Amino acid sequence: MNLKRALRVLAGAFVIAVVAFAFVLHATYRVYAVQTGSMSPGIPAKSVVVVEVGHYKMGEPISFHVGHEVVTHRLVGRNGDGTFVTKGDGNNAADFTPVPAQNIVGGVVLSEPNLGFWLVYVTNPLGAASIAMSLLLLYLIWGLFTASPQSEPATGTPRPRLGRCLPFGIDLTRSGRPR
């Protein structure tokens, strides 16, 4: 098996493993990006939080749905009607709107500063496209410098060897000196 084929098989196995891991992870954990500083200094803006679905305790940060967004704030109390009171650590007062139990995703089990920026960047179509194009460009550049030598034509004139020629016709691959 040649190296390219082995790398393709390895890359395919890696993608399958990541998808399987993400599927299992999604069943019990969710990952969100914190976009504001309302939980600073404990969970600063641009952080990523890992939330355990359905598990939360009073006094711990939780993530919950507000409309179409997910907010991460600390669970500070429970109202008589069964709704919960939340507060951002960086805010002076509790949130005005109580959170119904069915809107709570779960409790934060892990937070990592600055990874949220990358999560948002990668999930944005333009960000993902820029990463894909960068990887393609690196692959193409790598191919220029690792191309195998080509056979010389019957005329005896050496064919240019991609990846072995430096600018201005200087080739250091044979003798270590310019021609």
C-alpha positions in Angstrom: 0.0 0.0 0.0 1.5 3.3 -1.0 1.7 6.3 1.3 -1.1 8.3 -0.4 -3.5 5.4 -0.2 -2.6 4.8 3.5 -3.2 8.5 4.2 -6.6 8.4 2.5 -7.6 5.4 4.5 -6.4 7.0 7.7 -8.2 10.2 6.9 -11.4 8.4 6.1 -11.2 6.4 9.4 -10.6 9.6 11.3 -13.7 11.3 9.8 -15.8 8.3 10.6 -14.5 8.2 14.2 -15.2 11.9 14.6 -18.7 11.6 13.3 -19.4 8.6 15.5 -17.9 10.4 18.5 -20.0 13.6 17.8 -23.1 11.5 17.5 -22.5 9.8 20.9 -21.4 13.1 22.4 -24.5 14.9 21.1 -26.8 12.5 23.0 -25.4 13.5 26.5 -23.4 16.7 25.9 -23.8 19.8 23.8 -21.2 22.4 22.9 -21.9 26.1 22.7 -20.0 29.3 22.2 -20.3 32.1 24.7 -20.7 35.3 22.7 -20.9 38.0 25.4 -19.1 38.9 28.6 -22.2 38.4 30.9 -20.5 35.4 32.6 -17.1 37.1 33.0 -14.6 36.6 34.6 -15.4 32.9 35.1 -16.5 32.2 31.5 -15.3 35.1 29.3 -16.7 36.0 25.9 -15.4 33.8 23.1 -15.3 30.8 25.4 -16.7 27.3 24.5 -18.9 25.5 27.1 -19.7 21.8 27.3 -23.1 21.3 28.7 -24.3 18.0 30.2 -27.9 17.6 28.9 -30.5 17.4 31.7 -28.1 17.6 34.6 -27.9 20.9 36.6 -27.7 22.1 40.1 -28.5 25.3 41.9 -25.6 27.7 42.0 -23.9 26.3 38.8 -23.8 27.8 35.3 -26.5 26.4 33.0 -27.3 26.8 29.4 -31.0 27.4 28.4 -33.0 28.4 25.3 -34.3 32.0 25.0 -36.1 32.2 21.6 -33.7 30.8 19.0 -30.6 31.5 21.1 -28.8 29.6 23.8 -27.8 31.6 26.9 -25.3 30.5 29.6 -26.0 32.1 33.0 -25.8 30.9 36.6 -28.9 29.2 38.2 -29.6 31.3 41.3 -33.1 30.5 42.4 -36.5 28.9 41.8 -39.8 30.6 41.7 -43.0 29.3 43.2 -44.4 28.6 39.8 -41.6 26.2 38.9 -39.6 28.6 36.7 -35.9 29.3 37.5 -34.1 32.6 38.1 -30.7 33.1 36.4 -28.0 35.7 36.5 -24.9 36.4 34.6 -21.8 36.6 36.8 -20.8 39.8 35.1 -24.3 41.4 35.5 -25.4 43.4 38.6 -28.9 41.9 38.8 -30.7 38.7 38.1 -32.3 38.2 34.6 -35.8 39.8 34.3 -37.3 36.8 32.5 -37.7 33.5 34.4 -36.6 30.4 32.7 -39.1 27.5 32.4 -37.6 24.0 33.2 -38.3 22.8 29.7 -36.0 25.5 28.3 -33.0 24.4 30.3 -30.5 22.4 28.2 -28.3 21.4 31.2 -25.4 22.3 33.4 -22.0 23.5 32.2 -19.3 20.9 33.0 -16.4 22.5 31.1 -15.5 25.9 29.7 -12.4 26.8 27.7 -11.6 30.4 26.9 -11.1 31.5 23.3 -12.2 28.2 21.7 -15.7 29.7 21.1 -14.3 32.0 18.5 -13.1 29.0 16.5 -16.3 27.2 17.0 -18.3 30.1 15.5 -15.7 30.5 12.8 -15.8 26.9 11.7 -19.6 26.6 11.8 -20.0 29.7 9.6 -20.0 28.7 5.9 -17.4 31.3 5.0 -15.1 30.3 7.8 -15.4 26.6 6.9 -14.8 27.5 3.2 -11.7 29.5 4.1 -10.3 26.6 6.1 -11.0 24.2 3.3 -9.4 26.5 0.7 -6.3 26.9 2.9 -6.0 23.2 3.3 -6.4 22.7 -0.5 -3.7 25.4 -1.1 -1.3 23.7 1.3 -1.9 20.3 -0.4 -1.2 21.9 -3.8 2.0 23.6 -2.5 3.1 20.4 -0.8 2.7 18.6 -4.2 5.0 21.1 -5.9 7.8 20.3 -3.5 7.3 16.6 -3.2 6.6 15.6 -6.9 8.5 12.6 -8.1 11.2 13.2 -10.8 9.9 12.8 -14.3 11.7 10.8 -17.0 13.8 12.7 -19.5 12.5 13.0 -23.1 14.3 11.1 -25.9 16.0 14.3 -27.1 18.3 14.3 -24.1 17.1 17.7 -22.9 16.3 17.5 -19.3 12.6 18.0 -18.4 12.0 20.6 -15.7 11.4 18.8 -12.4 8.6 20.3 -10.4 9.5 21.0 -6.8 13.2 20.6 -7.4 13.9 23.9 -9.2 14.5 27.1 -7.4 13.8 30.5 -8.9 16.0 31.7 -11.8 16.9 28.1 -12.9 19.0 27.2 -9.9 18.8 23.5 -9.1 20.5 22.5 -5.8 19.2 18.9 -5.9 22.1 17.1 -7.8 25.4 18.5 -6.8 24.4 21.1 -4.2 25.7 23.9 -6.4 24.0 26.0 -9.1 24.3 24.8 -12.7 
